[in-house]
């Protein structure tokens, strides 16, 4: 099934990201589940990579399924540390301690 990236889908993704509370993180897959597109975690990452064209969103609060930070985005760690997010190591947040608990938490 092909997924077409349109303004509505971008808005759904960014709206879900905007709901992540300060001090919590979500995964790409979790955001995909929230918008009803559970198999589109990579699409979520793609949209977040271009989110600057749509305004300011807390994209730094989204990590991969293992808690790994986005490669090449040095500022992400700093922003998460400012919010008190605990880390397991230099590149991974501690998802057990800071994962956003929301309606859909399946990945």
C-alpha positions in Angstrom: 0.0 0.0 0.0 1.5 3.3 -1.1 1.4 6.2 1.3 1.0 9.6 -0.2 2.5 12.5 1.7 0.1 15.3 1.7 -0.6 18.4 3.9 -3.3 16.6 5.9 -0.9 13.8 6.8 1.8 16.2 7.7 -0.6 18.1 9.9 -1.7 14.8 11.7 1.9 13.9 12.4 2.9 17.3 13.7 -0.2 17.6 15.7 0.6 14.3 17.5 4.1 15.4 18.1 2.9 18.7 19.6 1.0 16.7 22.2 4.1 15.1 23.7 4.5 16.6 27.1 7.7 18.3 28.2 9.9 15.7 30.0 8.6 12.8 27.9 9.6 11.2 24.6 7.7 9.2 22.0 8.9 6.9 19.3 8.4 7.3 15.6 6.3 4.1 15.6 4.2 5.4 18.5 3.4 8.6 16.5 2.5 6.5 13.5 0.2 4.4 15.7 -1.5 7.5 17.1 -2.4 8.7 13.6 -3.6 5.3 12.5 -0.7 4.5 10.3 1.2 2.0 12.4 3.5 0.8 9.6 4.7 4.3 8.7 7.3 5.1 11.3 9.8 6.1 8.6 7.3 8.5 7.2 7.0 10.1 10.6 10.8 10.6 10.6 10.7 12.1 7.1 8.0 14.6 8.1 9.8 15.5 11.3 13.0 16.2 9.2 11.1 18.9 7.3 9.0 20.2 10.2 10.8 23.5 10.2 8.9 24.5 7.1 5.6 24.2 9.1 6.5 26.0 12.3 8.0 25.1 15.6 7.3 21.6 17.0 9.0 19.6 19.8 10.5 17.1 17.3 13.4 16.6 19.7 11.0 14.6 21.8 10.8 11.8 19.2 13.4 9.0 19.2 13.6 5.6 17.5 12.1 2.4 19.1 15.3 1.8 21.1 15.5 5.3 22.4 18.3 6.3 20.0 18.7 10.0 19.2 18.5 11.2 15.6 22.0 10.8 14.0 23.7 14.0 13.2 21.3 16.2 15.3 23.6 17.3 18.1 21.1 19.8 19.5 18.6 17.0 20.3 20.5 15.7 23.3 20.9 19.2 24.7 17.2 20.0 24.4 16.2 16.7 26.0 18.7 17.2 28.9 17.2 20.7 29.4 13.8 18.9 30.0 15.3 16.4 32.5 15.1 13.4 30.2 17.2 10.5 31.6 19.8 8.8 29.3 21.1 5.3 29.3 24.2 6.3 27.4 25.4 9.0 25.1 23.0 8.2 22.3 20.0 6.6 24.0 17.3 8.0 26.2 15.9 5.7 29.0 12.5 4.9 27.5 11.5 3.0 30.6 11.7 6.2 32.6 10.5 8.9 30.2 8.3 7.3 27.5 5.1 9.2 26.9 2.1 7.1 28.1 -0.7 7.8 25.8 -3.8 6.0 24.3 -1.8 4.1 21.7 1.6 2.7 22.9 2.1 -0.4 20.8 5.5 -0.3 19.3 
